[in-house]
Amino acid sequence: MAKAKPKGAAAAGTPATAALLAAGVPFTAHPYTHDPAVSNYGLEAAKVLGIDPRQVFKTLMAEVNGTLVVAVVPVSGTLDLKALAGSLGHKKAAMADPAAAARRTGYVLGGISPLGQRQGSPTVVDASALGFETIFVSGGRRGLDLELAPADLLRLTNGSTAAIGAP
């Protein structure tokens, strides 16, 4: 993976890529043509890019104890809301209102990145990410995934890891 450098218009222009560039974090941008008929954005990215879906992570917003939080889990599974709540010291969590998630992050649904969000939120990344040298997350728009080391994602989001994904 090269040092953080934009590669054409597809690599630049989102708050997520700007955050990576500003921090000097190496990453690779993987643009692809998004099919508007597809609603499972993460699985679409895995298929189009030819990547194991366990290595591609989706960014979800949930509400835990009145606070919006970011959950990053493999696209091959789902988010375990109870595990997410427990990882933050609470008993219950619920998916965030989609409009609230878009306002909080500054991204459209299907393009929410854990990086470069308008307002930072507590972030929990599924522990399975640590089993990969690199993982793929949304680049801040539909049709753009960013490949980076899990440790860099955790550092830039001030995130933690926990077993929050369910098959």
C-alpha positions in Angstrom: 0.0 0.0 0.0 1.4 3.4 -1.0 1.8 6.4 1.3 -1.3 8.5 1.5 -1.6 10.2 -1.9 -4.7 10.9 -3.9 -5.0 9.0 -7.1 -7.3 11.0 -9.4 -10.7 12.4 -8.6 -12.0 9.2 -7.3 -9.4 9.1 -4.5 -9.9 12.7 -3.5 -12.8 14.8 -2.6 -14.4 13.1 0.4 -14.0 14.0 4.1 -12.8 10.4 4.7 -9.9 10.7 2.2 -9.1 14.2 3.4 -8.8 12.8 7.0 -6.5 10.0 5.8 -4.3 12.4 3.8 -4.1 14.9 6.7 -3.0 12.2 9.1 -0.5 10.8 6.6 -2.1 7.4 6.8 -1.4 5.0 3.9 -4.5 3.8 2.1 -5.7 2.6 -1.3 -8.8 4.0 -2.8 -11.0 1.5 -4.7 -13.6 3.3 -6.8 -16.2 1.2 -8.6 -19.5 1.9 -10.5 -22.4 1.7 -8.0 -25.5 0.1 -9.4 -28.5 2.2 -8.2 -30.7 -0.9 -8.2 -28.5 -2.5 -5.4 -29.4 -1.7 -1.8 -26.7 -3.8 -0.1 -23.8 -1.5 -0.7 -21.2 -3.4 1.2 -21.9 -6.7 -0.5 -21.9 -4.9 -3.8 -18.4 -3.5 -3.1 -17.1 -7.0 -2.1 -18.5 -8.6 -5.3 -17.4 -5.8 -7.7 -13.9 -5.5 -6.1 -13.5 -9.3 -5.8 -12.9 -9.2 -2.1 -13.9 -11.6 0.7 -17.0 -10.1 2.3 -15.5 -10.7 5.7 -12.8 -8.2 4.9 -15.2 -5.5 3.8 -16.8 -3.5 6.7 -20.0 -1.5 6.8 -20.5 1.5 8.9 -23.7 1.6 10.9 -25.0 4.2 13.3 -26.8 3.1 16.5 -28.1 4.8 19.6 -26.8 3.7 22.9 -28.0 5.4 26.1 -29.1 8.4 24.1 -25.8 8.8 22.3 -25.2 8.1 18.6 -22.3 5.6 18.1 -20.5 4.2 15.1 -20.5 0.4 14.7 -18.1 -1.1 12.0 -18.9 -4.7 11.2 -18.3 -7.1 8.3 -20.7 -6.9 5.4 -21.0 -10.7 5.5 -23.0 -10.4 8.8 -25.1 -8.1 10.9 -24.6 -5.9 13.9 -25.4 -7.5 17.3 -27.0 -4.5 19.1 -26.8 -6.1 22.5 -23.1 -6.8 22.1 -22.6 -3.2 20.9 -24.4 -1.8 24.0 -22.4 -4.1 26.3 -19.1 -3.1 24.7 -20.0 0.5 25.8 -21.1 -0.5 29.3 -24.9 -0.4 28.6 -27.7 -2.9 28.2 -29.6 -1.8 25.1 -28.9 -0.3 21.7 -31.1 0.5 18.7 -30.4 1.5 15.2 -30.2 5.2 14.7 -32.8 7.1 12.8 -31.4 7.3 9.2 -31.9 11.1 8.9 -30.1 11.6 12.3 -27.2 9.4 11.0 -26.9 11.4 7.8 -27.0 14.7 9.7 -24.4 13.6 12.3 -22.0 12.1 9.8 -22.4 14.4 6.8 -22.7 11.4 4.6 -25.6 9.8 2.6 -26.8 6.3 3.6 -24.8 3.7 1.8 -21.8 6.0 1.8 -21.3 6.6 5.5 -17.6 6.3 6.3 -16.2 5.8 9.9 -13.6 8.5 8.9 -14.1 12.2 8.4 -17.5 12.4 9.9 -19.0 15.8 10.5 -19.3 15.1 14.3 -17.2 12.4 15.9 -19.0 9.6 17.7 -17.8 6.8 19.9 -16.7 4.0 17.5 -16.6 0.3 18.0 -15.0 -1.9 15.3 -15.8 -5.7 15.2 -12.8 -7.6 16.6 -12.6 -9.7 13.4 -11.0 -6.7 11.7 -7.8 -7.4 13.6 -7.5 -10.7 11.7 -6.7 -8.9 8.5 -3.6 -6.9 7.4 -6.0 -4.4 5.7 -9.8 -3.9 5.7 -12.1 -2.0 3.4 -14.5 0.7 4.6 -16.7 3.2 2.8 -14.8 6.1 1.4 -17.6 8.5 2.0 -19.8 8.0 -1.1 -21.4 5.1 -2.8 -19.0 3.5 -5.1 -15.8 4.2 -3.2 -14.1 1.9 -0.7 -10.9 2.6 1.2 -8.4 0.0 2.1 -6.3 0.6 5.2 -4.9 -1.1 8.2 -7.3 -1.8 11.1 -4.9 -0.2 13.5 -5.0 3.0 11.5 -8.8 3.0 11.5 -8.9 2.5 15.3 -6.3 5.3 15.8 -8.1 7.9 13.6 -11.5 7.2 15.1 -10.2 6.8 18.6 -12.2 3.5 18.4 -12.2 0.3 20.3 -12.8 -3.3 19.3 -15.3 -5.8 20.5 -17.2 -8.8 19.1 -20.2 -6.9 17.8 -20.8 -8.7 14.6 -23.1 -11.6 14.1 -23.1 -14.1 11.2 
